[in-house]
Amino acid sequence: MKLSDWPSLRLVLPLIAGILISDSMENAAAVVSLACVLLVPVLLTAFISLLYGGRLARTYGLSLSLALLLLGAGLYALHECKVHVEWPHEPRTYSGMITDYPQEKARSYRLDVQLRDSAYMGRNIIMYVPKDSCAEVACPGQTVSFRGRVEKPHNGDSLDFDYASYLYRHDISGTLWVSADNWRIGESQGEPPLRIRAVRLCRGMARKYAEWGLEGNALAVVCAVTLGSRRELGADLKQTYSTAGASHVLAVSGLHVGIMCSFLYLLLPSFLFRRRIAWVRELAVMGIMWTYAFLIGLPMSITRSLIMFTMLAVCRAAGRESLSVNTLAFAAFVILLVQPQGLFDISFQLSFTAVLAILLFEPGIRPLLSLKTAVGKYLWGIVAVSLAAQIGTAPLVMYSFSNFSTYFLLTNIIVIPLMFAVVYLSVIMWMVSFIPFLRSAAVWCITRIVNLVNLCLEGIVSLPFSSLTVRIDAADVWLAYALILLIYAWLVRHRTRYLTYALGCVAVWSAAMLIKAL
């Protein structure tokens, strides 16, 4: 196990390091200037070293890593410069475009607005308005004029969550409250952008679900797992899924992309495509999946997953390796080039650590138990994958959410097969939507399955010690991952020094915990 075995890691690790260094610096403009000045000579050094090779081979590696570090720092600092805005201290009149449907809060409506003023063109803000009929009927694509004082995102009363950083990293530059008399909605101007049309289409699909007979929790879960819309989910339902360790099934992510891809591969069996045209099958499946992603507004969770699955499809079409650490690292590299701030998104972190853990640990866990029946092999496969993913994500989950779901294996054994059925039936429901009898049958089956999932999860949550409260800090997370990787290296390479290093991590961790206790 060497870094040279995974060359894509040599691309993404310096990029990540640059983003982390840039995030620790306050003057983003200076970071952008420094990165631009140094990047050209460093790239020139890498190019010359590549041409001459030989003794300069090591220089090429170092200069390329430094170039990627500077690139990561510059891209992240550039994003910071764009999203951090010095707003006027006095109230001003602004105009913009509503980019999403209103979200109802306890005493207001939230409107996501992209400003169209020349001074703040393209900046995204959150506007809170009183509950009145005007806000309730607002639609994406409509123009809005308002007067108020925009403020930088700031943290509320909660000390456990950095809300300001969360908004900045989601491209939100400011927030404001506007009274009922100080804002008005105008008509849409021109052809709406593609994303606005996708948001409208997604809402239309959700309304179709309701028209066809889905309602209550069944409607909420189906909208979440097929459209990526969590608006219909109630607080109690979210809490049940979170406590049971099943929150990952309520977002359109890698699991759902995998289910949909498997369904499409089933509809397009490989024997219909000869070896020379096998790429046609991959192109068709990925084309359908990317079209679906555009239709639901290209949420970041599905975009990340589709980049990974697209690279996997390219590898299969070329007859090369399937999903590996290399393809995963390259997918992360591409995503961070486009959205460097995504590194701090918890869903990004959980997605990649889960897949990485599955790639590293699942091959070692699966042979531990040998079962002869097909059902037994399938269930053990779910357990092996779930256990590997949990090993990889547990430190992050405990750090971000301060809890640990103790019955996660039982949850995944129940939820994953049933979610396969829900997603499959949802696709079939659209395919037979013009036949009322078959459509109603699909709605009936989906409703029963979702109710069964919710009933099982409520039962799991009611078990003793279903969720443990665990609070750790960032240093604990780094130590936990160092310990996991060292134990993995020891098991793979059988070198005693890795075990020694692992025991050293345990000693440091224990000492740190003792110091905190004192």
Salt bridges, closest charged atoms under 4 A:
ASP23 OD1 - ARG169 NH2 3.02
GLU80 OE2 - HIS79 ND1 3.53
GLU80 OE1 - HIS84 NE2 2.95
GLU86 OE2 - LYS152 NZ 2.83
ASP100 OD1 - ARG231 NH2 3.07
GLU104 OE2 - LYS131 NZ 3.00
ASP112 OD1 - ARG110 NE 2.80
GLU151 OE2 - ARG149 NH1 2.83
ASP171 OD1 - HIS79 NE2 2.71
GLU191 OE2 - ARG197 NH1 3.66
GLU211 OE1 - LYS208 NZ 3.63
GLU282 OE2 - ARG316 NE 3.23
ASP345 OD2 - ARG304 NH1 3.91
GLU362 OE2 - ARG366 NE 2.46
ASP473 OD2 - LYS516 NZ 2.60
ASP476 OD2 - LYS516 NZ 2.91
